[in-house]
């Protein structure tokens, strides 16, 4: 390209200098998110192939999120709650949260027993049974998901049932007056005493992140091409060429 004929406008140069790094950065971020999700799915798949370990062993590990865990205890039947805004196949419902007393463990372990639908009113909840004696559960220890702009305070109650929009051990400790373990137990599909358990591991698969990355990189290329074409045309006009 003849440099004498390439005369980009100052505004176009500023737009390129500001826009190109942003678009490339967004594309790189989506690639990184896709790689993180791919590693997560790989770790989850590997963990589910392993034999379950005892709760005490898993609780001592910094992260055993995708390893099946066996735990024995007694449900606290009078302090159960509901996780709000849970949707399956277009049907609104709740996840049932039941505290579990485990021998030798301070406070209670919160157990997510799975999803149940609700009726037209928020208080129309499908009845369920909770055993009173000792139970043996199989599940996965998970850090509670932090939902942006959503608090973990108890929003309402239906009789003895409390309702939260997200699980916050600190808020639930204040409401229930008992220590809550920092991780909760999601019941595995093969465990007894649960309901529908098809939680997605991720809200967005790796392929979608990579698709978004391609879009951002494509916009970056388009911006650069427009800058070069506009500068070249401006140079031709300035030199008197048509």
C-alpha positions in Angstrom: 0.0 0.0 0.0 1.3 3.5 -0.9 1.7 5.3 2.4 1.1 8.6 0.7 -2.3 7.5 -0.3 -3.2 6.1 3.0 -4.6 8.9 5.1 -6.9 7.8 7.9 -9.0 10.3 9.8 -8.0 11.1 13.3 -11.4 10.0 14.7 -11.1 6.7 12.8 -7.6 6.1 14.3 -8.8 6.9 17.8 -11.8 4.5 17.3 -9.4 1.7 16.1 -7.0 2.3 19.0 -9.9 2.0 21.5 -12.1 -0.6 19.9 -9.6 -3.1 18.6 -8.0 -4.0 22.1 -11.5 -4.3 23.6 -12.8 -6.6 20.9 -9.7 -8.8 21.0 -9.8 -8.8 24.8 -13.5 -10.0 24.8 -12.6 -12.7 22.3 -9.7 -13.9 24.4 -11.9 -13.8 27.5 -14.5 -16.0 25.8 -11.8 -18.5 24.8 -10.6 -18.6 28.3 -14.1 -19.2 29.7 -14.6 -22.0 27.2 -11.4 -23.7 28.3 -12.5 -23.3 31.9 -15.8 -25.0 31.2 -14.1 -27.8 29.2 -11.9 -28.5 32.2 -14.9 -28.4 34.5 -16.8 -30.9 32.4 -13.7 -33.2 32.2 -13.2 -33.0 36.0 -16.9 -33.8 36.6 -16.8 -36.8 34.3 -13.6 -38.2 35.8 -15.0 -37.7 39.4 -18.2 -39.6 38.6 -16.2 -42.6 37.5 -14.5 -42.9 40.8 -15.9 -44.8 43.8 -17.6 -42.7 46.5 -15.5 -41.5 49.5 -16.6 -40.9 53.1 -17.9 -37.5 54.0 -15.2 -36.8 56.6 -12.5 -37.5 53.9 -14.2 -35.2 51.4 -14.8 -32.4 53.9 -11.1 -32.3 54.7 -10.2 -31.7 51.0 -10.0 -28.2 49.6 -12.1 -29.3 46.6 -14.0 -32.5 46.1 -16.8 -30.9 44.2 -17.2 -33.7 41.5 -16.4 -36.7 43.6 -19.3 -38.8 44.9 -19.5 -38.7 48.7 -21.3 -41.1 51.2 -22.7 -39.5 54.3 -24.8 -40.8 57.2 -27.0 -38.7 59.4 -30.5 -37.6 60.4 -32.6 -35.1 58.6 -33.8 -32.1 60.6 -37.4 -32.4 59.4 -38.7 -29.2 61.0 -36.2 -26.8 59.4 -36.5 -27.6 55.7 -36.5 -24.9 53.1 -36.9 -24.2 49.4 -34.6 -22.8 46.7 -36.7 -20.4 44.6 -36.8 -19.8 40.8 -35.9 -23.3 39.7 -37.3 -24.2 36.2 -37.4 -27.6 34.5 -39.0 -28.0 31.0 -40.7 -24.7 31.3 -42.3 -25.6 34.7 -41.5 -23.4 37.7 -40.7 -25.1 41.0 -38.3 -25.3 43.9 -35.3 -27.3 45.0 -35.9 -28.9 48.4 -33.2 -28.1 51.0 -33.1 -30.3 54.1 -30.5 -29.9 56.9 -28.7 -33.1 57.9 -27.2 -33.8 61.3 -23.9 -35.7 60.8 -22.2 -37.3 63.8 -19.0 -35.5 64.6 -19.7 -32.6 62.3 -20.6 -29.2 63.8 -23.9 -27.7 62.9 -25.8 -29.2 59.9 -25.0 -30.1 56.3 -27.5 -28.6 53.9 -28.8 -31.3 51.4 -30.2 -30.3 48.1 -32.6 -33.2 47.5 -33.7 -32.1 44.0 -36.6 -30.3 42.2 -40.3 -30.4 42.8 -42.9 -28.4 40.7 -45.2 -25.8 42.2 -48.8 -24.9 41.3 -50.3 -21.5 40.3 -49.6 -20.0 43.7 -46.2 -19.9 45.2 -47.4 -21.8 48.2 -48.8 -24.7 46.1 -46.0 -27.2 46.6 -46.0 -30.9 45.9 -45.9 -32.7 49.2 -42.9 -34.9 50.0 -41.7 -37.3 52.6 -38.7 -36.9 54.8 -37.5 -40.0 56.9 -37.0 -39.4 60.6 -34.4 -42.1 61.2 -30.8 -42.4 60.1 -30.2 -42.2 56.4 -27.3 -43.0 54.1 -26.9 -40.5 51.2 -24.8 -40.3 48.1 -24.1 -37.0 46.6 -21.6 -34.3 45.6 -20.3 -31.5 47.8 -20.6 -28.2 46.1 -19.9 -24.5 46.9 -23.2 -22.6 46.9 -23.6 -20.7 43.6 -23.3 -17.0 44.0 -26.0 -15.3 42.0 -25.1 -11.6 41.2 -27.5 -9.0 42.6 -29.4 -11.7 44.5 -29.3 -11.9 48.3 -29.4 -15.1 50.3 -31.9 -13.8 52.9 -35.1 -15.7 53.6 -37.7 -13.9 51.5 -40.8 -15.6 52.8 -42.1 -18.7 54.6 -44.8 -21.2 53.9 -45.6 -22.6 57.4 -42.3 -24.1 58.6 -40.7 -23.9 55.2 -38.4 -21.0 54.5 -37.7 -19.7 50.9 -34.4 -18.3 49.6 -33.4 -17.1 46.1 -29.9 -18.3 46.6 -28.1 -20.4 49.2 -26.0 -18.3 51.7 -24.7 -20.3 54.7 -24.2 -17.1 56.6 -27.8 -15.8 56.2 -29.2 -19.3 56.9 -27.2 -19.6 60.1 -28.9 -16.4 61.4 -32.3 -17.6 60.3 -32.1 -21.1 61.6 -29.9 -20.4 64.6 -27.5 -23.3 63.8 -24.1 -23.5 62.1 -24.4 -24.3 58.4 -21.5 -26.2 56.7 -19.9 -24.0 53.9 -20.6 -26.6 51.2 -23.9 -28.3 50.5 -24.6 -31.8 49.4 -26.4 -32.3 46.1 -27.9 -35.8 46.0 -26.7 -38.1 43.3 -29.3 -39.6 41.0 -28.7 -43.0 42.5 -29.3 -41.9 46.1 -32.5 -42.4 48.0 -34.7 -39.6 49.5 -34.4 -37.3 46.5 -36.5 -35.8 43.7 -35.7 -34.7 40.2 -31.9 -34.2 40.0 -30.7 -33.0 36.6 -28.8 -29.9 37.5 -26.7 -28.5 34.6 -23.0 -28.4 35.4 -22.7 -25.2 33.5 -25.1 -22.5 32.3 -23.2 -22.3 29.0 -21.3 -25.1 27.2 -17.7 -24.5 25.9 -18.8 -24.5 22.3 -21.0 -21.4 22.9 -18.1 -19.5 24.5 -16.0 -20.3 21.4 -18.8 -19.1 19.1 -18.9 -15.8 21.0 -15.1 -15.6 20.8 -15.3 -16.0 17.0 -17.9 -13.2 16.8 -15.7 -10.8 18.8 -12.6 -11.7 16.7 -14.7 -11.3 13.6 -15.8 -7.8 14.7 -12.1 -6.9 15.3 -11.2 -8.0 11.8 -14.1 -6.0 10.4 -13.1 -2.9 12.3 -9.5 -3.1 11.0 -10.7 -3.7 7.4 -13.0 -0.7 7.6 -10.2 1.5 9.0 -7.8 0.5 6.2 -10.4 0.9 3.4 -11.6 4.3 4.7 -8.0 5.5 5.0 -7.1 4.4 1.6 -10.2 6.0 0.0 -9.5 9.2 1.9 -6.0 9.2 0.6 -7.2 8.8 -3.0 -9.6 11.7 -2.6 -7.0 13.9 -1.0 -4.6 13.2 -3.9 -7.2 14.1 -6.5 -7.8 10.5 -7.8 -11.2 9.1 -8.4 
